Amino acid sequence: MAQPIYVSAREAAAELNISRATLYAYVSRGLIESVPRAGQKRRAYALSDVRALLRDRGATATGGGSNGTGNHLDFGGPVLDSGLCAISDGRLFYRGRDAAALAEATSLESVAGLLWDTEAPVIFPLSGDVETDGEAGTGITRAIRRLSLAATIDPLAHGRGPTAVIGAGSAIVGAIARAFGAASSPDETHTIDQAFAEGWGRPNATRVLRAALILAADHELNASTFVVRCVASTNASPYGAVIAGLSALQGPRHGGQTLQVAAFLDEAERTPSPERAVADRLARGDTLPGFGHPLYPDGDIRASTLLKLTRETGGDPEVVGFCEAIQSAARAMTGEFANVDFALVALARAFALPDYAPFGLFSTGRAVGWIAHAREQYADPRLIRPRARYTGEEPRPAHQNRVG
């Protein structure tokens, strides 16, 4: 059997006439196999998959496809135009600004202003959000309950213009933060990272919490963001769109993977060594949650930034060292780098934050991006409504529909 042929990123992108960012998107969607090159940081790409994509594209262009993306709605080509977020050459950009640089130089409020395209100062209200009886349940349960109630009393929920969406969006982000333990700020003097640091009793973690919120803010058309845009395209309120986004985000294949990372680290702590913990999982055929991201073949820039800041800002050295040992073992055995899910759990453990902190940071930060996407979608009068390619039994004439 002939050995598979692999080509460089430059060659694959040139053959498809796409950017490298789009090539990495195809890889992350499972459309093109990517393998590490021996002794190199760069990866190689299966030529057979590149050629298959070219054939699929040709079939779509001649009527063989139904929605312009062939058979690949799960991770096909770009399906929506957006001016918000780009992933290019292993870097993440918000409206053309490097997100990792923003994470170390500005605030989530400033990033919200950038993504929401407003020069007015953004303030996330951290007082006066609706309370529900008993406040039982996890952070996400409280967040969805609070947003559902707030949607019925916030007059801005009925507006779809930029000003109304920004006003409702600010209230939404503040309510989510409060649901996950951010401290109340009656005079609105706290930034949202300060509110989390105070609420969780970790003022020394303010800098890394701020970076985590910023780096979580947007990530192109991930599953939850696509859901938000679909809901917004129906002209539902920003509250309804964000509630839908939260519901999608909590899935274990998305932001809910932080719980799997935490369980893995718990297991690793009970194992004689980090190397043994990784080896045992691989021997069982289990995946390593928190490792690998097809859009970042050379490492998730969000994770590397957060892990660096966790070290620099005084995270527990023992926890930091343990997490670094897990990363080294995983890299040696699988070739994969830590992703943002791992980094969020690592920073939470390094600063002894609540168990729900990783998801709380993820959902609060991502809500900023969701509002930006909803705002962008409201400006488009079209309903997002893909067609289905029917794969069932052939439709029958009415007289053949009798059964038995």
VEXTORMI-210976 format. One record per residue (C-alpha): residue number from 1; residue in one letter; x, y, z. Coordinates in steps of 0.5 Angstrom, whole numbers, plus 2048, in hexadecimal, padded with zeros to 3 digits. Layout:
BEGIN
{pos->NUM	code->a	xx->X	yy->Y	zz->Z} .
...
This chain:
BEGIN
{pos->1	code->m	xx->800	yy->800	zz->800} .
{pos->2	code->a	xx->803	yy->807	zz->7FE} .
{pos->3	code->q	xx->805	yy->80B	zz->804} .
{pos->4	code->p	xx->801	yy->812	zz->805} .
{pos->5	code->i	xx->804	yy->818	zz->802} .
{pos->6	code->y	xx->804	yy->81E	zz->807} .
{pos->7	code->v	xx->805	yy->825	zz->805} .
{pos->8	code->s	xx->807	yy->82C	zz->808} .
{pos->9	code->a	xx->802	yy->831	zz->80B} .
{pos->10	code->r	xx->804	yy->835	zz->805} .
{pos->11	code->e	xx->803	yy->830	zz->800} .
{pos->12	code->a	xx->7FD	yy->82E	zz->803} .
{pos->13	code->a	xx->7FA	yy->835	zz->803} .
{pos->14	code->a	xx->7FC	yy->837	zz->7FC} .
{pos->15	code->e	xx->7F9	yy->831	zz->7F9} .
{pos->16	code->l	xx->7F2	yy->832	zz->7FC} .
{pos->17	code->n	xx->7F4	yy->83A	zz->7FB} .
{pos->18	code->i	xx->7F2	yy->83B	zz->802} .
{pos->19	code->s	xx->7F6	yy->83F	zz->808} .
{pos->20	code->r	xx->7F9	yy->83B	zz->80D} .
{pos->21	code->a	xx->7F4	yy->83D	zz->812} .
{pos->22	code->t	xx->7EF	yy->83A	zz->80E} .
{pos->23	code->l	xx->7F3	yy->834	zz->80D} .
{pos->24	code->y	xx->7F4	yy->833	zz->815} .
{pos->25	code->a	xx->7EC	yy->834	zz->815} .
{pos->26	code->y	xx->7EB	yy->82E	zz->810} .
{pos->27	code->v	xx->7F0	yy->82A	zz->815} .
{pos->28	code->s	xx->7EC	yy->82B	zz->81B} .
{pos->29	code->r	xx->7E6	yy->829	zz->817} .
{pos->30	code->g	xx->7E9	yy->822	zz->816} .
{pos->31	code->l	xx->7E9	yy->823	zz->80E} .
{pos->32	code->i	xx->7F1	yy->823	zz->80E} .
{pos->33	code->e	xx->7F5	yy->81F	zz->811} .
{pos->34	code->s	xx->7FB	yy->822	zz->815} .
{pos->35	code->v	xx->801	yy->81F	zz->818} .
{pos->36	code->p	xx->808	yy->821	zz->81B} .
{pos->37	code->r	xx->80E	yy->821	zz->817} .
{pos->38	code->a	xx->814	yy->81D	zz->81A} .
{pos->39	code->g	xx->818	yy->822	zz->81E} .
{pos->40	code->q	xx->814	yy->828	zz->81C} .
{pos->41	code->k	xx->80F	yy->82D	zz->81F} .
{pos->42	code->r	xx->80B	yy->82D	zz->818} .
{pos->43	code->r	xx->806	yy->828	zz->816} .
{pos->44	code->a	xx->805	yy->825	zz->810} .
{pos->45	code->y	xx->7FE	yy->824	zz->80C} .
{pos->46	code->a	xx->7FB	yy->81E	zz->808} .
{pos->47	code->l	xx->7FB	yy->81F	zz->801} .
{pos->48	code->s	xx->7F5	yy->81A	zz->800} .
{pos->49	code->d	xx->7F1	yy->81F	zz->804} .
{pos->50	code->v	xx->7F3	yy->825	zz->801} .
{pos->51	code->r	xx->7F1	yy->822	zz->7FA} .
{pos->52	code->a	xx->7EB	yy->81F	zz->7FD} .
{pos->53	code->l	xx->7E9	yy->826	zz->7FF} .
{pos->54	code->l	xx->7EA	yy->829	zz->7F8} .
{pos->55	code->r	xx->7E5	yy->823	zz->7F5} .
{pos->56	code->d	xx->7E0	yy->825	zz->7FB} .
{pos->57	code->r	xx->7E1	yy->82C	zz->7F9} .
{pos->58	code->g	xx->7E0	yy->82B	zz->7F2} .
{pos->59	code->a	xx->7DA	yy->827	zz->7F3} .
{pos->60	code->t	xx->7D7	yy->82C	zz->7F7} .
{pos->61	code->a	xx->7D8	yy->831	zz->7F2} .
{pos->62	code->t	xx->7D4	yy->82D	zz->7EC} .
{pos->63	code->g	xx->7CE	yy->82B	zz->7F1} .
{pos->64	code->g	xx->7D1	yy->825	zz->7F4} .
{pos->65	code->g	xx->7D0	yy->829	zz->7FB} .
{pos->66	code->s	xx->7CA	yy->82C	zz->7FE} .
{pos->67	code->n	xx->7CD	yy->832	zz->803} .
{pos->68	code->g	xx->7D4	yy->834	zz->800} .
{pos->69	code->t	xx->7D8	yy->830	zz->805} .
{pos->70	code->g	xx->7D7	yy->829	zz->802} .
{pos->71	code->n	xx->7D6	yy->823	zz->807} .
{pos->72	code->h	xx->7D9	yy->827	zz->80D} .
{pos->73	code->l	xx->7D5	yy->82B	zz->811} .
{pos->74	code->d	xx->7D9	yy->829	zz->817} .
{pos->75	code->f	xx->7DF	yy->82C	zz->815} .
{pos->76	code->g	xx->7DF	yy->82E	zz->80E} .
{pos->77	code->g	xx->7E1	yy->835	zz->80B} .
{pos->78	code->p	xx->7DF	yy->83C	zz->80E} .
{pos->79	code->v	xx->7D7	yy->83C	zz->80E} .
{pos->80	code->l	xx->7D6	yy->843	zz->810} .
{pos->81	code->d	xx->7DA	yy->84A	zz->80F} .
{pos->82	code->s	xx->7DC	yy->84D	zz->815} .
{pos->83	code->g	xx->7E1	yy->853	zz->817} .
{pos->84	code->l	xx->7E2	yy->851	zz->81E} .
{pos->85	code->c	xx->7E7	yy->84B	zz->81F} .
{pos->86	code->a	xx->7ED	yy->848	zz->81B} .
{pos->87	code->i	xx->7F1	yy->842	zz->81C} .
{pos->88	code->s	xx->7F8	yy->843	zz->818} .
{pos->89	code->d	xx->7FE	yy->840	zz->818} .
{pos->90	code->g	xx->7FD	yy->83D	zz->81F} .
{pos->91	code->r	xx->7FB	yy->844	zz->822} .
{pos->92	code->l	xx->7F4	yy->847	zz->824} .
{pos->93	code->f	xx->7F2	yy->84E	zz->822} .
{pos->94	code->y	xx->7EC	yy->852	zz->824} .
{pos->95	code->r	xx->7EA	yy->857	zz->81F} .
{pos->96	code->g	xx->7F1	yy->856	zz->81C} .
{pos->97	code->r	xx->7F4	yy->857	zz->823} .
{pos->98	code->d	xx->7F8	yy->852	zz->826} .
{pos->99	code->a	xx->7F4	yy->84F	zz->82C} .
{pos->100	code->a	xx->7FA	yy->84C	zz->830} .
{pos->101	code->a	xx->7FD	yy->853	zz->830} .
{pos->102	code->l	xx->7F7	yy->856	zz->832} .
{pos->103	code->a	xx->7F6	yy->851	zz->838} .
{pos->104	code->e	xx->7FC	yy->854	zz->83B} .
{pos->105	code->a	xx->7FB	yy->85B	zz->839} .
{pos->106	code->t	xx->7F4	yy->85D	zz->83A} .
{pos->107	code->s	xx->7ED	yy->85B	zz->83E} .
{pos->108	code->l	xx->7E7	yy->857	zz->83C} .
{pos->109	code->e	xx->7E3	yy->85D	zz->83C} .
{pos->110	code->s	xx->7E8	yy->860	zz->836} .
{pos->111	code->v	xx->7E8	yy->85A	zz->832} .
{pos->112	code->a	xx->7E0	yy->85A	zz->833} .
{pos->113	code->g	xx->7E0	yy->861	zz->830} .
{pos->114	code->l	xx->7E5	yy->85F	zz->82A} .
{pos->115	code->l	xx->7E0	yy->859	zz->828} .
{pos->116	code->w	xx->7DA	yy->85D	zz->829} .
{pos->117	code->d	xx->7DC	yy->862	zz->825} .
{pos->118	code->t	xx->7DB	yy->868	zz->82A} .
{pos->119	code->e	xx->7DF	yy->86D	zz->82C} .
{pos->120	code->a	xx->7DB	yy->86E	zz->833} .
{pos->121	code->p	xx->7DE	yy->86B	zz->839} .
{pos->122	code->v	xx->7DB	yy->864	zz->83A} .
{pos->123	code->i	xx->7D9	yy->863	zz->842} .
{pos->124	code->f	xx->7D6	yy->85C	zz->844} .
{pos->125	code->p	xx->7D1	yy->85D	zz->849} .
{pos->126	code->l	xx->7D3	yy->859	zz->84F} .
{pos->127	code->s	xx->7CD	yy->85B	zz->854} .
{pos->128	code->g	xx->7C6	yy->85B	zz->853} .
{pos->129	code->d	xx->7C6	yy->855	zz->84F} .
{pos->130	code->v	xx->7C0	yy->851	zz->850} .
{pos->131	code->e	xx->7C0	yy->84C	zz->856} .
{pos->132	code->t	xx->7BC	yy->845	zz->856} .
{pos->133	code->d	xx->7B9	yy->841	zz->85C} .
{pos->134	code->g	xx->7BE	yy->83D	zz->85F} .
{pos->135	code->e	xx->7C4	yy->83E	zz->85A} .
{pos->136	code->a	xx->7C4	yy->837	zz->85A} .
{pos->137	code->g	xx->7C8	yy->833	zz->854} .
{pos->138	code->t	xx->7CF	yy->834	zz->851} .
{pos->139	code->g	xx->7D1	yy->83A	zz->84E} .
{pos->140	code->i	xx->7CF	yy->839	zz->847} .
{pos->141	code->t	xx->7C8	yy->837	zz->84A} .
{pos->142	code->r	xx->7C8	yy->83E	zz->84E} .
{pos->143	code->a	xx->7CA	yy->841	zz->847} .
{pos->144	code->i	xx->7C5	yy->83F	zz->843} .
{pos->145	code->r	xx->7BF	yy->840	zz->848} .
{pos->146	code->r	xx->7C1	yy->847	zz->849} .
{pos->147	code->l	xx->7C2	yy->848	zz->842} .
{pos->148	code->s	xx->7BB	yy->845	zz->841} .
{pos->149	code->l	xx->7B8	yy->84A	zz->846} .
{pos->150	code->a	xx->7BC	yy->850	zz->844} .
{pos->151	code->a	xx->7B9	yy->84F	zz->83D} .
{pos->152	code->t	xx->7B2	yy->851	zz->83F} .
{pos->153	code->i	xx->7B4	yy->857	zz->843} .
{pos->154	code->d	xx->7BA	yy->85A	zz->83F} .
{pos->155	code->p	xx->7B6	yy->85F	zz->83A} .
{pos->156	code->l	xx->7BD	yy->85F	zz->836} .
{pos->157	code->a	xx->7BB	yy->858	zz->834} .
{pos->158	code->h	xx->7B6	yy->85A	zz->82F} .
{pos->159	code->g	xx->7BB	yy->85E	zz->82B} .
{pos->160	code->r	xx->7BF	yy->85B	zz->826} .
{pos->161	code->g	xx->7C3	yy->862	zz->824} .
{pos->162	code->p	xx->7CA	yy->862	zz->826} .
{pos->163	code->t	xx->7C9	yy->867	zz->82C} .
{pos->164	code->a	xx->7C4	yy->862	zz->82F} .
{pos->165	code->v	xx->7C8	yy->85C	zz->82E} .
{pos->166	code->i	xx->7CE	yy->85F	zz->831} .
{pos->167	code->g	xx->7CA	yy->861	zz->837} .
{pos->168	code->a	xx->7C7	yy->85A	zz->838} .
{pos->169	code->g	xx->7CD	yy->857	zz->836} .
{pos->170	code->s	xx->7D1	yy->85A	zz->83C} .
{pos->171	code->a	xx->7CB	yy->858	zz->841} .
{pos->172	code->i	xx->7CC	yy->851	zz->83E} .
{pos->173	code->v	xx->7D3	yy->851	zz->83F} .
{pos->174	code->g	xx->7D3	yy->854	zz->846} .
{pos->175	code->a	xx->7CD	yy->84F	zz->848} .
{pos->176	code->i	xx->7D1	yy->849	zz->846} .
{pos->177	code->a	xx->7D7	yy->84B	zz->84A} .
{pos->178	code->r	xx->7D3	yy->84C	zz->850} .
{pos->179	code->a	xx->7D0	yy->845	zz->84F} .
{pos->180	code->f	xx->7D7	yy->842	zz->84F} .
{pos->181	code->g	xx->7D9	yy->846	zz->856} .
{pos->182	code->a	xx->7DC	yy->84D	zz->853} .
{pos->183	code->a	xx->7DB	yy->852	zz->859} .
{pos->184	code->s	xx->7D6	yy->857	zz->859} .
{pos->185	code->s	xx->7D8	yy->85E	zz->857} .
{pos->186	code->p	xx->7D2	yy->863	zz->859} .
{pos->187	code->d	xx->7D6	yy->869	zz->857} .
{pos->188	code->e	xx->7D8	yy->865	zz->850} .
{pos->189	code->t	xx->7DF	yy->867	zz->852} .
{pos->190	code->h	xx->7E2	yy->860	zz->851} .
{pos->191	code->t	xx->7E4	yy->85D	zz->84A} .
{pos->192	code->i	xx->7E2	yy->856	zz->849} .
{pos->193	code->d	xx->7E8	yy->853	zz->84B} .
{pos->194	code->q	xx->7E9	yy->856	zz->851} .
{pos->195	code->a	xx->7E2	yy->854	zz->853} .
{pos->196	code->f	xx->7E4	yy->84D	zz->852} .
{pos->197	code->a	xx->7EA	yy->84E	zz->856} .
{pos->198	code->e	xx->7E7	yy->851	zz->85C} .
{pos->199	code->g	xx->7E1	yy->84C	zz->85B} .
{pos->200	code->w	xx->7E5	yy->846	zz->85B} .
{pos->201	code->g	xx->7EA	yy->849	zz->860} .
{pos->202	code->r	xx->7F0	yy->849	zz->85C} .
{pos->203	code->p	xx->7F2	yy->850	zz->85B} .
{pos->204	code->n	xx->7F9	yy->84E	zz->858} .
{pos->205	code->a	xx->7F6	yy->84A	zz->853} .
{pos->206	code->t	xx->7F3	yy->850	zz->84F} .
{pos->207	code->r	xx->7F8	yy->851	zz->84A} .
{pos->208	code->v	xx->7F7	yy->84A	zz->847} .
{pos->209	code->l	xx->7EF	yy->84A	zz->848} .
{pos->210	code->r	xx->7EF	yy->850	zz->844} .
{pos->211	code->a	xx->7F3	yy->84C	zz->83F} .
{pos->212	code->a	xx->7EF	yy->846	zz->83F} .
{pos->213	code->l	xx->7E9	yy->84A	zz->83E} .
{pos->214	code->i	xx->7EC	yy->84E	zz->838} .
{pos->215	code->l	xx->7EE	yy->847	zz->835} .
{pos->216	code->a	xx->7E8	yy->844	zz->835} .
{pos->217	code->a	xx->7E4	yy->84A	zz->832} .
{pos->218	code->d	xx->7E3	yy->847	zz->82B} .
{pos->219	code->h	xx->7E6	yy->841	zz->827} .
{pos->220	code->e	xx->7E2	yy->842	zz->820} .
{pos->221	code->l	xx->7DC	yy->83D	zz->81E} .
{pos->222	code->n	xx->7DD	yy->838	zz->824} .
{pos->223	code->a	xx->7D7	yy->834	zz->826} .
{pos->224	code->s	xx->7D4	yy->839	zz->82B} .
{pos->225	code->t	xx->7D5	yy->83F	zz->827} .
{pos->226	code->f	xx->7D2	yy->83C	zz->821} .
{pos->227	code->v	xx->7CC	yy->83A	zz->825} .
{pos->228	code->v	xx->7CC	yy->842	zz->827} .
{pos->229	code->r	xx->7CC	yy->844	zz->820} .
{pos->230	code->c	xx->7C6	yy->83F	zz->81E} .
{pos->231	code->v	xx->7C2	yy->842	zz->824} .
{pos->232	code->a	xx->7C3	yy->849	zz->823} .
{pos->233	code->s	xx->7C2	yy->848	zz->81B} .
{pos->234	code->t	xx->7BB	yy->846	zz->81E} .
{pos->235	code->n	xx->7BA	yy->84D	zz->821} .
{pos->236	code->a	xx->7BA	yy->84A	zz->828} .
{pos->237	code->s	xx->7BD	yy->84F	zz->82D} .
{pos->238	code->p	xx->7C4	yy->84F	zz->82F} .
{pos->239	code->y	xx->7C2	yy->84C	zz->836} .
{pos->240	code->g	xx->7BF	yy->846	zz->832} .
{pos->241	code->a	xx->7C5	yy->845	zz->82D} .
{pos->242	code->v	xx->7CA	yy->845	zz->833} .
{pos->243	code->i	xx->7C6	yy->840	zz->837} .
{pos->244	code->a	xx->7C6	yy->83C	zz->831} .
{pos->245	code->g	xx->7CE	yy->83D	zz->831} .
{pos->246	code->l	xx->7CF	yy->83B	zz->838} .
{pos->247	code->s	xx->7CB	yy->834	zz->837} .
{pos->248	code->a	xx->7CF	yy->833	zz->831} .
{pos->249	code->l	xx->7D6	yy->835	zz->835} .
{pos->250	code->q	xx->7D4	yy->830	zz->83B} .
{pos->251	code->g	xx->7D5	yy->82A	zz->836} .
{pos->252	code->p	xx->7DB	yy->825	zz->838} .
{pos->253	code->r	xx->7DD	yy->826	zz->831} .
{pos->254	code->h	xx->7DE	yy->82E	zz->832} .
{pos->255	code->g	xx->7DF	yy->832	zz->838} .
{pos->256	code->g	xx->7DC	yy->82C	zz->83C} .
{pos->257	code->q	xx->7E3	yy->829	zz->83B} .
{pos->258	code->t	xx->7E6	yy->82D	zz->841} .
{pos->259	code->l	xx->7E2	yy->827	zz->845} .
{pos->260	code->q	xx->7E6	yy->822	zz->841} .
{pos->261	code->v	xx->7EC	yy->825	zz->842} .
{pos->262	code->a	xx->7EB	yy->826	zz->84A} .
{pos->263	code->a	xx->7E9	yy->81F	zz->84A} .
{pos->264	code->f	xx->7F0	yy->81D	zz->846} .
{pos->265	code->l	xx->7F4	yy->821	zz->84B} .
{pos->266	code->d	xx->7F1	yy->81E	zz->851} .
{pos->267	code->e	xx->7F2	yy->817	zz->84E} .
{pos->268	code->a	xx->7FA	yy->819	zz->84D} .
{pos->269	code->e	xx->7FB	yy->81C	zz->854} .
{pos->270	code->r	xx->7F9	yy->815	zz->856} .
{pos->271	code->t	xx->7FE	yy->811	zz->852} .
{pos->272	code->p	xx->805	yy->811	zz->853} .
{pos->273	code->s	xx->808	yy->815	zz->84E} .
{pos->274	code->p	xx->805	yy->81A	zz->848} .
{pos->275	code->e	xx->808	yy->816	zz->843} .
{pos->276	code->r	xx->805	yy->80F	zz->846} .
{pos->277	code->a	xx->7FE	yy->813	zz->846} .
{pos->278	code->v	xx->7FF	yy->815	zz->83F} .
{pos->279	code->a	xx->801	yy->80E	zz->83D} .
{pos->280	code->d	xx->7FC	yy->80B	zz->841} .
{pos->281	code->r	xx->7F6	yy->80F	zz->83D} .
{pos->282	code->l	xx->7F9	yy->80D	zz->836} .
{pos->283	code->a	xx->7FA	yy->806	zz->838} .
{pos->284	code->r	xx->7F2	yy->806	zz->839} .
{pos->285	code->g	xx->7F1	yy->809	zz->833} .
{pos->286	code->d	xx->7EE	yy->80F	zz->836} .
{pos->287	code->t	xx->7F0	yy->816	zz->833} .
{pos->288	code->l	xx->7F3	yy->81C	zz->837} .
{pos->289	code->p	xx->7EE	yy->821	zz->839} .
{pos->290	code->g	xx->7F1	yy->828	zz->838} .
{pos->291	code->f	xx->7F6	yy->826	zz->833} .
{pos->292	code->g	xx->7F7	yy->828	zz->82B} .
{pos->293	code->h	xx->7F3	yy->82D	zz->827} .
{pos->294	code->p	xx->7F3	yy->82C	zz->820} .
{pos->295	code->l	xx->7F3	yy->834	zz->81E} .
{pos->296	code->y	xx->7F9	yy->834	zz->822} .
{pos->297	code->p	xx->7FE	yy->82F	zz->820} .
{pos->298	code->d	xx->804	yy->832	zz->823} .
{pos->299	code->g	xx->800	yy->833	zz->82A} .
{pos->300	code->d	xx->7FA	yy->837	zz->82C} .
{pos->301	code->i	xx->7FC	yy->83E	zz->82D} .
{pos->302	code->r	xx->7F7	yy->83F	zz->832} .
{pos->303	code->a	xx->7FA	yy->83A	zz->837} .
{pos->304	code->s	xx->801	yy->83C	zz->836} .
{pos->305	code->t	xx->7FF	yy->843	zz->838} .
{pos->306	code->l	xx->7FB	yy->841	zz->83E} .
{pos->307	code->l	xx->800	yy->83C	zz->841} .
{pos->308	code->k	xx->806	yy->841	zz->840} .
{pos->309	code->l	xx->802	yy->846	zz->844} .
{pos->310	code->t	xx->800	yy->840	zz->849} .
{pos->311	code->r	xx->807	yy->83F	zz->84B} .
{pos->312	code->e	xx->809	yy->847	zz->84B} .
{pos->313	code->t	xx->803	yy->849	zz->84F} .
{pos->314	code->g	xx->804	yy->845	zz->855} .
{pos->315	code->g	xx->800	yy->83E	zz->854} .
{pos->316	code->d	xx->802	yy->839	zz->858} .
{pos->317	code->p	xx->809	yy->836	zz->856} .
{pos->318	code->e	xx->807	yy->82F	zz->858} .
{pos->319	code->v	xx->801	yy->82F	zz->854} .
{pos->320	code->v	xx->804	yy->833	zz->84E} .
{pos->321	code->g	xx->80A	yy->82E	zz->84E} .
{pos->322	code->f	xx->805	yy->828	zz->84E} .
{pos->323	code->c	xx->801	yy->82B	zz->848} .
{pos->324	code->e	xx->808	yy->82C	zz->844} .
{pos->325	code->a	xx->80A	yy->825	zz->845} .
{pos->326	code->i	xx->803	yy->822	zz->843} .
{pos->327	code->q	xx->804	yy->827	zz->83D} .
{pos->328	code->s	xx->80B	yy->824	zz->83B} .
{pos->329	code->a	xx->809	yy->81D	zz->83C} .
{pos->330	code->a	xx->803	yy->81E	zz->837} .
{pos->331	code->r	xx->807	yy->822	zz->832} .
{pos->332	code->a	xx->80C	yy->81C	zz->832} .
{pos->333	code->m	xx->807	yy->817	zz->831} .
{pos->334	code->t	xx->802	yy->81A	zz->82D} .
{pos->335	code->g	xx->806	yy->820	zz->82A} .
{pos->336	code->e	xx->800	yy->824	zz->82C} .
{pos->337	code->f	xx->800	yy->82B	zz->830} .
{pos->338	code->a	xx->7FB	yy->82D	zz->835} .
{pos->339	code->n	xx->7F5	yy->831	zz->833} .
{pos->340	code->v	xx->7F1	yy->836	zz->837} .
{pos->341	code->d	xx->7ED	yy->831	zz->83A} .
{pos->342	code->f	xx->7F3	yy->82E	zz->83E} .
{pos->343	code->a	xx->7F6	yy->835	zz->83F} .
{pos->344	code->l	xx->7EF	yy->838	zz->842} .
{pos->345	code->v	xx->7EF	yy->832	zz->847} .
{pos->346	code->a	xx->7F7	yy->833	zz->849} .
{pos->347	code->l	xx->7F6	yy->83A	zz->84B} .
{pos->348	code->a	xx->7F0	yy->838	zz->84F} .
{pos->349	code->r	xx->7F4	yy->833	zz->853} .
{pos->350	code->a	xx->7FA	yy->837	zz->853} .
{pos->351	code->f	xx->7F6	yy->83D	zz->857} .
{pos->352	code->a	xx->7F1	yy->838	zz->85A} .
{pos->353	code->l	xx->7EB	yy->83B	zz->857} .
{pos->354	code->p	xx->7E4	yy->838	zz->857} .
{pos->355	code->d	xx->7E3	yy->831	zz->853} .
{pos->356	code->y	xx->7DE	yy->835	zz->84F} .
{pos->357	code->a	xx->7E3	yy->83B	zz->84D} .
{pos->358	code->p	xx->7E6	yy->838	zz->847} .
{pos->359	code->f	xx->7DF	yy->838	zz->844} .
{pos->360	code->g	xx->7DD	yy->83E	zz->847} .
{pos->361	code->l	xx->7E3	yy->842	zz->844} .
{pos->362	code->f	xx->7E2	yy->83F	zz->83D} .
{pos->363	code->s	xx->7DA	yy->840	zz->83D} .
{pos->364	code->t	xx->7DB	yy->847	zz->83F} .
{pos->365	code->g	xx->7E1	yy->849	zz->83A} .
{pos->366	code->r	xx->7DD	yy->846	zz->835} .
{pos->367	code->a	xx->7D7	yy->849	zz->836} .
{pos->368	code->v	xx->7DA	yy->850	zz->834} .
{pos->369	code->g	xx->7DC	yy->84C	zz->82D} .
{pos->370	code->w	xx->7D4	yy->84A	zz->82D} .
{pos->371	code->i	xx->7D2	yy->851	zz->82D} .
{pos->372	code->a	xx->7D6	yy->853	zz->828} .
{pos->373	code->h	xx->7D4	yy->84D	zz->823} .
{pos->374	code->a	xx->7CD	yy->84F	zz->825} .
{pos->375	code->r	xx->7CE	yy->856	zz->823} .
{pos->376	code->e	xx->7D1	yy->854	zz->81D} .
{pos->377	code->q	xx->7CB	yy->84F	zz->81B} .
{pos->378	code->y	xx->7C6	yy->854	zz->81D} .
{pos->379	code->a	xx->7C8	yy->859	zz->817} .
{pos->380	code->d	xx->7C7	yy->853	zz->812} .
{pos->381	code->p	xx->7C0	yy->852	zz->810} .
{pos->382	code->r	xx->7C1	yy->84B	zz->80E} .
{pos->383	code->l	xx->7BF	yy->845	zz->812} .
{pos->384	code->i	xx->7C4	yy->840	zz->813} .
{pos->385	code->r	xx->7C1	yy->839	zz->810} .
{pos->386	code->p	xx->7C5	yy->834	zz->80D} .
{pos->387	code->r	xx->7C2	yy->82F	zz->809} .
{pos->388	code->a	xx->7C2	yy->827	zz->80B} .
{pos->389	code->r	xx->7C5	yy->822	zz->806} .
{pos->390	code->y	xx->7C0	yy->81D	zz->807} .
{pos->391	code->t	xx->7C3	yy->816	zz->808} .
{pos->392	code->g	xx->7BC	yy->812	zz->809} .
{pos->393	code->e	xx->7B8	yy->80D	zz->805} .
{pos->394	code->e	xx->7B6	yy->810	zz->7FE} .
{pos->395	code->p	xx->7AF	yy->814	zz->7FF} .
{pos->396	code->r	xx->7A9	yy->810	zz->7FD} .
{pos->397	code->p	xx->7A3	yy->812	zz->7F9} .
{pos->398	code->a	xx->79D	yy->813	zz->7FE} .
{pos->399	code->h	xx->79A	yy->80C	zz->7FB} .
{pos->400	code->q	xx->7A0	yy->808	zz->7FD} .
{pos->401	code->n	xx->7A0	yy->80B	zz->805} .
{pos->402	code->r	xx->79B	yy->805	zz->807} .
{pos->403	code->v	xx->79F	yy->801	zz->80D} .
{pos->404	code->g	xx->79D	yy->7FA	zz->80E} .
